[in-house]
């Protein structure tokens, strides 16, 4: 199996980080934010990887608009954007941190049920 080249992903994420850091540092007015982003993205278009800055500027603006349009999304961002997949047990994986004896008997019961018809 050939692995996918992730270089374009890295370039895009680098561009996004640069733009976000500049936005924090320069603190543009909310009503001028779209123009500010597009201008920053356009100034990098002549550079290698410059198209990534334009694409990421548009992506940041879309996320910014979404945050303003959806209060739940905005609140999630304010909480630090926690992710359920950072906790493997939130996705239905068995919790191996619990009592080992309980897990062993539950596993044995599950195996027994699965093999009953064989």
N, C-alpha and C positions, 0 to 999 in steps of 0.2 A: 504494500500500500504506500503510495507516494504522499508525502506530507505537503499540505498547501503552503505556498510561500506567504508568510505573514508580514513581509516588508511593507506593503501598502497600508496595512492596519497600523503598524508602528508609526509610519509617516503621518497618517491622519490623526492619531492620538497625540503625537508630538505637536502638530499644528494646533490642535484643539487646546492643549495645555498652554501653549504660548499665548493664544488669543484670550483664554480665560484669565491668565495671570495679568495680561495687559489691561483687561477690563477691570480687574480688581484695583490695579495700580492707578489707572487713569480715571476710573469712576465716571463714565459718561452718564449724562442725564437719561432717564428712562425713555422720554419721548424721542431722543436722538440715538438710542441704542442700535436700532437696525442700521441706520446710516453709518454709524461708527464702526460696526462690525463689517459691513460690506466694504467700507473704505480700507480697513485693515486687511481684509482678505484680498482685495484688488491690488494693493501695493506689493503683495508678495507674488503675484501671478507671473512676473518675469523670472523669478528665481526657480532653481530646480525644486520640484515638489511644491511650487507655488499654488498650483491648482488645488492642492489639499487645503490650503489656507482659505480659499474661497468657499470650498465645499464645507469645511468645518465652521466657517462664519455663518453660513446659512443654517447648518445643523444647530448651532448654539442658539440662533435666533428662534428657530422653531421650538426648541426646548424651553426657551424663555417665555414664548407666547403660551405654550402649553401650561407652564407653571402658573401663569396668571389666569388662565381660563379654567383650571381645575384646582380648586382649593385643597382637595385631598393630596394631589401630586405635590403642590407647594408645601403642604405640611410635612409630607414624607421627606422632601428635600431638606427642610429645616431641621428634621430629626437626624440628619446625616445620611439619608438614603440607605437605611439598613436593608439588607437582603436576606430573605429566607434561605436562599441556597448557601449562605455562609454557615448555616446550621444544618448539617446533614440529616438531623432527626426531624426537621420541619417538613421534609419532603417524603416522609413515609418510610424512611430507612429504619430498621430496628434499632432501638436504643440499647446499645451494648454496655452503657454505663450503669444500667439498673442491676438489681440483684442477679448474679450469675445463675443461681439455682433456679430462679423463676424463669429466666431466659432459656436455660437448658431444658426444663420440663416443657415449656411452651414450644420450643423447637422440636423436641421429640414428639409431642402431640401432633404438631403440623406434619412432620414426616410420616407418622403413622397414618394419619388421614389421607395423605397423598398417595401412599402405597397400598391402601386397603384393597383396591380392585385389581391389583396385579397378581 
